């Protein structure tokens, strides 16, 4: 049996999202399930790892388009179509410690140039190194 995003006991927000070498905070279901066809085409959801504040991690197994989002069923004159997706997850769940999650975040800092473009990544990394819980780490990243 696949676990679907619609099951509220599986996903509790915010989530820490790791995809394609980046790390981000997902505040709600809408942020996670609304995207564009470009993200789908470029594999944004492929092997995406979502970590809850309690350390439980889920890996995206499959993604399916539910439908268009917005006027004209999400179609636009320029750019990709806006869509809503439904995610299913691997059956196995992992549990990460705060230190393991912090390591993954620091790895994302090194891999994605967008973090260094912020100009305060050293300060951000210092704050992140002092937190004691995953929830606190999420708060630091959300700032």
Phi and psi restraints in degrees (value plus and minus 20) as a CYANA .aco file:
   2 UNK   PHI    -103.6   -63.6
   2 UNK   PSI     129.1   169.1
   3 UNK   PHI    -117.5   -77.5
   3 UNK   PSI     107.4   147.4
   4 UNK   PHI    -123.1   -83.1
   4 UNK   PSI     135.0   175.0
   5 UNK   PHI     -81.3   -41.3
   5 UNK   PSI     -46.7    -6.7
   6 UNK   PHI     -88.1   -48.1
   6 UNK   PSI     -32.1     7.9
   7 UNK   PHI    -102.0   -62.0
   7 UNK   PSI      85.8   125.8
   8 UNK   PHI     -85.2   -45.2
   8 UNK   PSI     -46.0    -6.0
   9 UNK   PHI     -93.2   -53.2
   9 UNK   PSI     -35.6     4.4
  10 UNK   PHI    -103.5   -63.5
  10 UNK   PSI     -68.6   -28.6
  11 UNK   PHI    -128.6   -88.6
  11 UNK   PSI     105.2   145.2
  12 UNK   PHI    -143.2  -103.2
  12 UNK   PSI     112.6   152.6
  13 UNK   PHI    -117.3   -77.3
  13 UNK   PSI     131.9   171.9
  14 UNK   PHI     -95.0   -55.0
  14 UNK   PSI     140.9   180.9
  15 UNK   PHI    -141.3  -101.3
  15 UNK   PSI     127.6   167.6
  16 UNK   PHI    -115.9   -75.9
  16 UNK   PSI     104.0   144.0
  17 UNK   PHI    -133.2   -93.2
  17 UNK   PSI     108.1   148.1
  18 UNK   PHI    -136.7   -96.7
  18 UNK   PSI      99.3   139.3
  19 UNK   PHI    -170.9  -130.9
  19 UNK   PSI     111.5   151.5
  20 UNK   PHI      30.7    70.7
  20 UNK   PSI      21.6    61.6
  21 UNK   PHI      61.0   101.0
  21 UNK   PSI     -16.6    23.4
  22 UNK   PHI    -129.5   -89.5
  22 UNK   PSI     142.7   182.7
  23 UNK   PHI    -149.1  -109.1
  23 UNK   PSI     116.2   156.2
  24 UNK   PHI    -169.8  -129.8
  24 UNK   PSI     144.0   184.0
  25 UNK   PHI    -122.2   -82.2
  25 UNK   PSI     108.8   148.8
  26 UNK   PHI    -125.9   -85.9
  26 UNK   PSI      95.2   135.2
  27 UNK   PHI    -101.9   -61.9
  27 UNK   PSI     -48.0    -8.0
  28 UNK   PHI    -176.7  -136.7
  28 UNK   PSI     152.3   192.3
  29 UNK   PHI     -81.6   -41.6
  29 UNK   PSI     -56.4   -16.4
  30 UNK   PHI     -81.2   -41.2
  30 UNK   PSI     -62.4   -22.4
  31 UNK   PHI     -81.7   -41.7
  31 UNK   PSI     -53.8   -13.8
  32 UNK   PHI     -99.5   -59.5
  32 UNK   PSI     -55.7   -15.7
  33 UNK   PHI    -120.9   -80.9
  33 UNK   PSI     -27.0    13.0
  34 UNK   PHI    -123.1   -83.1
  34 UNK   PSI     105.2   145.2
  35 UNK   PHI    -173.9  -133.9
  35 UNK   PSI    -181.4  -141.4
  36 UNK   PHI    -148.2  -108.2
  36 UNK   PSI     146.5   186.5
  37 UNK   PHI     -83.7   -43.7
  37 UNK   PSI     -43.4    -3.4
  38 UNK   PHI     -84.2   -44.2
  38 UNK   PSI     -62.5   -22.5
  39 UNK   PHI     -81.7   -41.7
  39 UNK   PSI     -63.1   -23.1
  40 UNK   PHI     -83.5   -43.5
  40 UNK   PSI     -67.2   -27.2
  41 UNK   PHI     -82.9   -42.9
  41 UNK   PSI     -57.6   -17.6
  42 UNK   PHI    -106.7   -66.7
  42 UNK   PSI     -14.0    26.0
  43 UNK   PHI      58.3    98.3
  43 UNK   PSI       7.6    47.6
  44 UNK   PHI     -76.9   -36.9
  44 UNK   PSI     -57.0   -17.0
  45 UNK   PHI    -108.9   -68.9
  45 UNK   PSI     -29.3    10.7
  46 UNK   PHI     -86.2   -46.2
  46 UNK   PSI     101.2   141.2
  47 UNK   PHI      38.9    78.9
  47 UNK   PSI       2.7    42.7
  48 UNK   PHI     -79.8   -39.8
  48 UNK   PSI     116.5   156.5
  49 UNK   PHI    -133.2   -93.2
  49 UNK   PSI     105.7   145.7
  50 UNK   PHI    -134.2   -94.2
  50 UNK   PSI     107.8   147.8
  51 UNK   PHI    -139.8   -99.8
  51 UNK   PSI     105.6   145.6
  52 UNK   PHI     -99.8   -59.8
  52 UNK   PSI     147.9   187.9
  53 UNK   PHI     -86.8   -46.8
  53 UNK   PSI     -38.0     2.0
  54 UNK   PHI    -109.6   -69.6
  54 UNK   PSI     -16.1    23.9
  55 UNK   PHI      73.2   113.2
  55 UNK   PSI     -28.7    11.3
  56 UNK   PHI     -90.1   -50.1
  56 UNK   PSI     109.7   149.7
  57 UNK   PHI    -137.9   -97.9
  57 UNK   PSI     119.8   159.8
  58 UNK   PHI    -145.4  -105.4
  58 UNK   PSI     118.0   158.0
  59 UNK   PHI    -127.3   -87.3
  59 UNK   PSI     112.8   152.8
  60 UNK   PHI     -89.1   -49.1
  60 UNK   PSI     108.2   148.2
  61 UNK   PHI    -117.1   -77.1
  61 UNK   PSI     -61.4   -21.4
  62 UNK   PHI    -171.7  -131.7
  62 UNK   PSI     134.4   174.4
  63 UNK   PHI    -154.9  -114.9
  63 UNK   PSI     118.8   158.8
  64 UNK   PHI    -153.3  -113.3
  64 UNK   PSI     121.4   161.4
  65 UNK   PHI     -94.9   -54.9
  65 UNK   PSI     108.9   148.9
  66 UNK   PHI    -111.1   -71.1
  66 UNK   PSI     -57.4   -17.4
  67 UNK   PHI     147.2   187.2
  67 UNK   PSI     159.7   199.7
  68 UNK   PHI     -95.5   -55.5
  68 UNK   PSI     140.9   180.9
  69 UNK   PHI    -149.5  -109.5
  69 UNK   PSI     104.1   144.1
  70 UNK   PHI      81.8   121.8
  70 UNK   PSI    -188.8  -148.8
  71 UNK   PHI     -82.6   -42.6
  71 UNK   PSI     129.2   169.2
  72 UNK   PHI      37.0    77.0
  72 UNK   PSI      15.3    55.3
  73 UNK   PHI      38.0    78.0
  73 UNK   PSI      10.1    50.1
  74 UNK   PHI      68.4   108.4
  74 UNK   PSI     -27.5    12.5
  75 UNK   PHI     -92.8   -52.8
  75 UNK   PSI     124.2   164.2
  76 UNK   PHI    -152.1  -112.1
  76 UNK   PSI     135.1   175.1
  77 UNK   PHI     -86.5   -46.5
  77 UNK   PSI     -59.6   -19.6
  78 UNK   PHI    -146.4  -106.4
  78 UNK   PSI     116.1   156.1
  79 UNK   PHI      75.0   115.0
  79 UNK   PSI    -198.3  -158.3
  80 UNK   PHI     -99.1   -59.1
  80 UNK   PSI     135.8   175.8
  81 UNK   PHI     -90.7   -50.7
  81 UNK   PSI     116.8   156.8
  82 UNK   PHI    -103.2   -63.2
  82 UNK   PSI     109.5   149.5
  83 UNK   PHI    -155.0  -115.0
  83 UNK   PSI     147.0   187.0
  84 UNK   PHI    -136.1   -96.1
  84 UNK   PSI     117.3   157.3
  85 UNK   PHI    -140.7  -100.7
  85 UNK   PSI     140.6   180.6
  86 UNK   PHI    -140.0  -100.0
  86 UNK   PSI     111.2   151.2
  87 UNK   PHI    -126.0   -86.0
  87 UNK   PSI     126.2   166.2
  88 UNK   PHI    -143.1  -103.1
  88 UNK   PSI     135.2   175.2
  89 UNK   PHI    -142.1  -102.1
  89 UNK   PSI     136.3   176.3
  90 UNK   PHI     -78.7   -38.7
  90 UNK   PSI     130.0   170.0
  91 UNK   PHI     -86.3   -46.3
  91 UNK   PSI     -57.8   -17.8
  92 UNK   PHI     -98.9   -58.9
  92 UNK   PSI     114.5   154.5
  93 UNK   PHI    -130.8   -90.8
  93 UNK   PSI     127.6   167.6
  94 UNK   PHI    -132.1   -92.1
  94 UNK   PSI     140.3   180.3
  95 UNK   PHI    -143.7  -103.7
  95 UNK   PSI     106.0   146.0
  96 UNK   PHI    -128.4   -88.4
  96 UNK   PSI     122.1   162.1
  97 UNK   PHI    -101.2   -61.2
  97 UNK   PSI     147.3   187.3
  98 UNK   PHI     -80.1   -40.1
  98 UNK   PSI     -60.0   -20.0
  99 UNK   PHI     -84.7   -44.7
  99 UNK   PSI     -60.3   -20.3
 100 UNK   PHI     -85.5   -45.5
 100 UNK   PSI     -60.2   -20.2
 101 UNK   PHI     -87.0   -47.0
 101 UNK   PSI     -63.2   -23.2
 102 UNK   PHI     -78.1   -38.1
 102 UNK   PSI     -62.3   -22.3
 103 UNK   PHI     -80.4   -40.4
 103 UNK   PSI     -63.3   -23.3
 104 UNK   PHI     -83.4   -43.4
 104 UNK   PSI     -59.1   -19.1
 105 UNK   PHI     -85.5   -45.5
 105 UNK   PSI     -65.9   -25.9
 106 UNK   PHI     -83.2   -43.2
 106 UNK   PSI     -55.8   -15.8
 107 UNK   PHI     -82.3   -42.3
 107 UNK   PSI     -61.2   -21.2
 108 UNK   PHI     -85.4   -45.4
 108 UNK   PSI     -56.9   -16.9
 109 UNK   PHI     -77.9   -37.9
 109 UNK   PSI     -61.8   -21.8
 110 UNK   PHI     -93.0   -53.0
 110 UNK   PSI     -55.8   -15.8
 111 UNK   PHI     -98.0   -58.0
 111 UNK   PSI     -58.1   -18.1
 112 UNK   PHI    -124.6   -84.6
 112 UNK   PSI     101.5   141.5
 113 UNK   PHI     -86.6   -46.6
 113 UNK   PSI     -38.5     1.5
 114 UNK   PHI     -80.4   -40.4
 114 UNK   PSI     -52.6   -12.6
 115 UNK   PHI     -86.0   -46.0
 115 UNK   PSI     -65.4   -25.4
 116 UNK   PHI     -88.6   -48.6
 116 UNK   PSI     -45.5    -5.5
 117 UNK   PHI     -87.4   -47.4
 117 UNK   PSI     -39.4     0.6
 118 UNK   PHI     -83.7   -43.7
 118 UNK   PSI     -51.5   -11.5
 119 UNK   PHI      70.4   110.4
 119 UNK   PSI     -36.2     3.8
 120 UNK   PHI    -141.4  -101.4
 120 UNK   PSI       5.8    45.8
 121 UNK   PHI     -84.6   -44.6
 121 UNK   PSI     -52.1   -12.1
 122 UNK   PHI     -85.0   -45.0
 122 UNK   PSI     -63.8   -23.8
 123 UNK   PHI     -84.0   -44.0
 123 UNK   PSI     -61.9   -21.9
 124 UNK   PHI     -82.5   -42.5
 124 UNK   PSI     -62.9   -22.9
 125 UNK   PHI     -85.7   -45.7
 125 UNK   PSI     -57.7   -17.7
 126 UNK   PHI     -84.2   -44.2
 126 UNK   PSI     -65.1   -25.1
 127 UNK   PHI     -81.0   -41.0
 127 UNK   PSI     -63.7   -23.7
 128 UNK   PHI     -84.7   -44.7
 128 UNK   PSI     -50.8   -10.8
 129 UNK   PHI     -92.5   -52.5
 129 UNK   PSI     -37.2     2.8
 130 UNK   PHI    -114.8   -74.8
 130 UNK   PSI     -30.9     9.1
 131 UNK   PHI     -93.0   -53.0
 131 UNK   PSI     135.8   175.8
 132 UNK   PHI    -127.9   -87.9
 132 UNK   PSI     -38.1     1.9
 133 UNK   PHI    -151.6  -111.6
 133 UNK   PSI     142.4   182.4
 134 UNK   PHI     -86.5   -46.5
 134 UNK   PSI     -57.3   -17.3
 135 UNK   PHI     -80.4   -40.4
 135 UNK   PSI     -62.9   -22.9
 136 UNK   PHI     -84.5   -44.5
 136 UNK   PSI     -57.9   -17.9
 137 UNK   PHI     -83.0   -43.0
 137 UNK   PSI     -60.7   -20.7
 138 UNK   PHI     -81.8   -41.8
 138 UNK   PSI     -60.7   -20.7
 139 UNK   PHI     -83.2   -43.2
 139 UNK   PSI     -62.0   -22.0
 140 UNK   PHI     -81.4   -41.4
 140 UNK   PSI     -64.9   -24.9
 141 UNK   PHI     -89.7   -49.7
 141 UNK   PSI     -49.3    -9.3
 142 UNK   PHI     -94.0   -54.0
 142 UNK   PSI     -44.7    -4.7
